[in-house]
Amino acid sequence: MGRIALGAILIFAGISHLTFAREEFQAQVPGWFPLDEDLVVVGSGLVEITLGGSLLLARGRRRIQVGWIVAAFFVIIFPGNIAQYLERTDGFGLDTDAKRLARLPGQVGLVLLALWSTGAWRAWREGRRRD
């Protein structure tokens, strides 16, 4: 169930990157990031849609691979969340330092959910036991 929910959330987030929340996402791209803000938002939206669909459709070993890729995606975008906190950038109701700081552990939760819900964590642990 977690995998399905996470896949649906990623698809929704990706669509929102491309449509109604595009400007809100552009405001969250750190100023130091070397690419055009709109390019980053569109690109990350397309990646989120792809990852979400992959979570919904992948079977067997592919599901484990998708879990690792989704977890890596959440790790890659984490510096943007830290920058939002450090630069005090408002967005999506995160309009105080406390709210922006409270969001950060949620990103860790998304990494863990991606690994747990796809069986990637279990597969890694079982592989370590065999070694």
NORBEL-V648036 format. One record per pair of residues at least 4 apart in sequence whose ideal C-beta (glycine too) atoms are under 7 Angstrom apart, sorted by the first residue. I is the first residue (numbers start at 1). J is the second residue. Records with the same first field share a line. If there is no record, write none. Layout:
I->J, J
This chain:
1->5
2->6, 113, 116, 117
3->7, 55, 117, 118
4->8, 56
5->9
6->10, 55, 113, 114, 117
7->11, 52, 55, 56
8->12, 52
9->13
10->14, 48, 51, 52, 55
11->15, 49, 52, 53
12->16
13->17, 48
14->18, 45, 46, 48, 49, 52
15->19, 49
16->20, 21
17->21, 22, 25, 41, 42, 44, 45, 48
18->22, 42, 45
21->25
22->26, 41
23->27
24->91, 92
25->41
26->37, 38, 41
27->89, 91
28->80, 84, 89, 91
29->33, 37, 40, 41, 80
30->80, 83, 87
33->40
35->39, 40
36->40
37->41
38->42
39->43
40->44
41->45
42->46
43->47
44->48
45->49
46->50
47->51, 73
48->52
49->53
50->54
51->55, 69, 70, 73
52->56
53->57
54->58, 66
55->66, 70
58->62, 63, 66
59->63
61->65
62->66
63->67, 118, 119
64->68, 118, 119, 120, 123
65->69
66->70, 118
67->71, 114, 115, 118, 119, 120
68->72, 120
69->73
70->74, 114
71->75, 111, 114, 115
72->76
73->77
74->78, 107, 110, 111, 114
75->111
77->81
78->82, 107
79->83
80->84
81->85, 103, 104, 107
82->86, 104
83->87
84->89, 91, 94, 100
85->97, 100, 101, 104
88->97
90->94, 95
94->99, 100, 103
95->99
96->100
97->101
98->102
99->103
105->109
106->110
107->111
108->112
109->113
110->114
111->115
112->116
113->117
114->118
115->120, 121
116->121
119->123
120->124
121->125
122->126
123->127
124->128
125->129
126->130
127->131
